[in-house]
Amino acid sequence: MLAGVAVGEYSSYKEAVENTVKDDKVYYPDSSNGKQYDIRYSIYKDIYSKNKNLLHRISKLD
């Protein structure tokens, strides 16, 4: 979506989302995978904390 907005395929992020995101199916977590979810979430939190400032700067671009 970001690339689509950048190259003019979509005029805004809102338009990109409206044309690409579909919520016609609901997914539920499998509780038997809880340990794997926890491991991945821990990694996600590390990645986010290391990139938080960059993500904030990106959010200010539009």
Secondary structure, 3 states (H helix, E strand, C coil): CHHHHHCCCCCCHHHHHHHHCCCCCCCCCCHHHHHHHHHHHHHHHHHHHHHHHHHHHHHCCC
